[in-house]
Every structure is written in C-alpha cells, then in structure tokens.
C-alpha cells in the first residue's frame, strides 16, 4: 500500500534582487541617520549573496556585519534578542566560541523569512547596536 506523502508548498529562496534591496534599504536608512555601515546578506545556507561596506565605515564593520548575519541565521533569531543569553551564567554563555566560525551577539543581525520559512539573514555593522538593528529592521520590512 502506498504511503501518503505530505505536500509542502515551495518557498521562493532569497534572490540576488532581494539581497540588493536589503543592502540598498539598510544603507539608505544608515545614510539618512548620518551613519556609515557595512551590510551583509546571506542565503539560507549561509552563503554570501550581497555585501557592501561604505568606504568611510570602520574596517571591522565588514566582519561584524557578516558575523551578525551568520548568528541570526544559525539561531533563527535577531541578535538583539540573544545578548542576555550569552552573558556569564546564562544558558548560552559558551556559545560565542563553540563553533569554528564565531558567532557575534551584538544587535544588528536579523533572520529573513518568507511565508514563515527561514530564507536568509541580514547583518549591519558600523553604527551603535540599536542603530544597526534599526537599519536591518528597515531593510527586512522593505522586503515584505
């Protein structure tokens, strides 16, 4: 007797066009605030889809934006929501150094979902953590 299979609607993955919109929106939000940033967009597999560092942004912002995106993707959560969980004595205290590719628990990384499924992540670095979070949020919200 054949086994019934559940059908699952396909979700469109994060596209290059989506990634460019995310970068452009986050960059525009930062520029409007007078902040220079780096923006990283990863697909669901953690592969780089788009990256932009303002030539006036601090050099480390490129690395922080990428690690924020990677962290948000791996844990499917905004990095701003995870800061307390990695403090000494908290449940994930050792998580920032547990992997080969270090995670970064500073606000500015957000998972990106489509139809309720994780399709990638955005990370913004260069501003204050709450600014980076705001720029990433504006970008994600623009994606719809």
N, C-alpha and C positions, 0 to 999 in steps of 0.2 A: 504494500500500500504506500503511495507517495506521501512524503512528509510535507505538510503545508509550510510555506515559507512566508515570512513577513516581508512585505514590501516597504521599502523606506524611500521616501522622496529624496532625490538627489539635491544637494545644496550646491549652488554655484560657488566655487572657491574664490578666494581673494584674487583679483586680477591685477595686472600691471596698471590698468586705468584706475582701479580702486586705490592702489598704493600711491599713485601720483596725486589723486585727490586728497588722500590723507596727509601726505607731505605738504602739499600746497596750502591746505587749510590750517594745519598746525603752524606752518611758517608764517602765514599771513596773520594769524592770531598773535604770535610772538612779536612780529614786527609792529603790529598795532599797539602792543604794550611796551615797545621800545626794548625788547629783549632779543638777544641773538642766541639761536639754538641749533642743535642737531636733531634730526628726526630720522628714526629707523622704522621700517615696516617689514615684518616677517610674515611668511605664509604659515599655514597650519603645521607644516613640517619643520618650521624653524629656519627656513631658507630666506636669505635676504631678497626682498622684492624691490625695495627702494631705500635710498639713503641720501640725506642732504645735510651738510654742515655749512652754516653761514660762515663765510670766510673771516668774520670778526668774532665768532664764538670761540670760547676757550677750547683748546685741543681735546681735553679729556671728555668734553660733552659728546663727542662721537662714540667713545667707548661706553659712557654711561647710558646714552640713548639706546644703544644696542643691547646692553645687559638688562635694562628696564623692560624692553620689549620681550626679550627671551624669558625673563622671570614671569611676566604677565602671561605669556603663552604657556609655559610649563605648568604653572599653577592655576591657570584659567581664572585669574583674579587680578584686580587692579593692585599695583604695587603699593599704593597708598593704604590699602586695607590690610597689608601684611606687615607693616613696620613694627607693630607691637608684638607680633608672633615670633620675631627673631631676637627680641631683647633677652638679656641674661635671665635665665629661669623660665622663659616662655617655651611653649611646646616645640617650636622650630628653631631654637637657639643655634644649633649647629648647621642648619640647612644652608646658610650662605657659603660655606666652604666644603660642603659634602659632595659636590659634583666636580667633574673635570672643568666644566665651563661655569665659572662663578655666577651666582645669582646676585641681583642688586635690589635691596629692599628700600628704595627711596621713591617717593611719589613721582609719577611721570610715565609709568607703563600701564597700558590697558589691553586686555584681550579684545578682539574684534569678533563679533558673532553675526551670523546671517541665519534667519529662520531658526533661531535658538541653538545653532551649532557653531562651535569654535572654528573660525576660518583663518585666524592670524592674530597679529598683535602690533601695536604701535608703541614706540618709546620716544620720549622727548627729554633732552638734557640740555642744560646751559643756563636755565633760569633757577629761581628758587623752587624747591619741590612743589609747593602749591601752584606756582605758575606753570610749571611743566605739566602737572596733572590737568590743569585747566586747558592748556593748549592741546593736549592729547584728547581730552574730552570733546572739545570743539570739533576736532578732526573726525573723531569717531561718530559724533552726532551728525555731521555733514554727510557721512556715508549713507546714513539712513537705515 
